[in-house]
Amino acid sequence: MYLTPEVKKEIFAKYGKSEKDTGSPEGQIALFTYRINHLTEHLKKNKHDYGTEKALVKMVGKRRSLLNYLKNNDIERYRNIIKELGLRK
């Protein structure tokens, strides 16, 4: 299993306010980014896995929604999370 509870806690501790703060947009965006990177690597090896491809597209859309929310409400937090994760628009 690629996403253990310890990895989740580490992600939320690093990008959220605390390891128990699973609701912050930054923590959720970081978790989606981790999962998206994992699924992207999986799809490079398994090109015909269409179920995973659909899940990946859905996840990218959810992350985009969270990024748009953060950009509209607090531009500084948006810029920080983009810079930390190395994302681009």
N, C-alpha and C positions, 0 to 999 in steps of 0.2 A: 504494500500500500504506500503510495507516494506522499499522501497528506496525513501525517499522524497528528494527534492532538498536541504533541510537543512542538511540531513545526507551526501549527496554527497559533499557539500561544506566543511563539517567538515572533511571528509576523505581526500579530496584534500589539505585542509589547514594543516592537520597533516603530511601527507606523501609527498605531492608535495612541490613546492617552494612557492606557494600561493594558495588561494582557487579558483582562476581563471585559474590556471595552470593545465588544464585537460589533457595535452599531455605528461606530463613527465611519463616515464616508472614506476617510483615508485608509483605515484598516480593511474595509471591504474592497476598495480598489486594489490594495496590495495583494489581498487574497485572490481576487479575480486574476490579477496579473500573473501570480504564481501558477494558478491552474491553467491559464491560457498558454503559458510557456510550456508547461508539461504536455498539454494536448497538441500543441504545435509540433513538438518533437515526436510524439506518437504518430501523428499524421504523416510526417516525413517518411517513416518506416512502413506505414500501412495506408497507402494511398486510397484504397477502396473502402475504407471504414466510414461510410456515409453517416451513420448515427453519431459518431464522434464529431464529424465535421459539422453537423447540424447543431450539436451542443456547443461547439466552439463558437460558431457564429452568434448563437443566442447569448453566450457569455460575454462576447466582445460588445454586443449591444447593451447589456446590463452595465458593463463597466463604463461605456460611453455615456449612458444616462447618469450614472453617479458623477462622472467628471463634469458633465454639463450642469448638474445641480450644484456642485461645489464651485464651479466657475461663476455661476449666477449669484451665489450667496456670499462667497468669500474668495476673492481673486488671489489673495496672498497664499492661502492654504492650497488652492489649486496649483499655483506656480511651484510651491514647495514639493507637492507630491509628484508632479510631472518631472521635476528635476531629480528627485530622489530615485524614482523608478526608471528614469531614462525613457519615458514615453514621448511620443510626438503626435501632433494632431494630424 
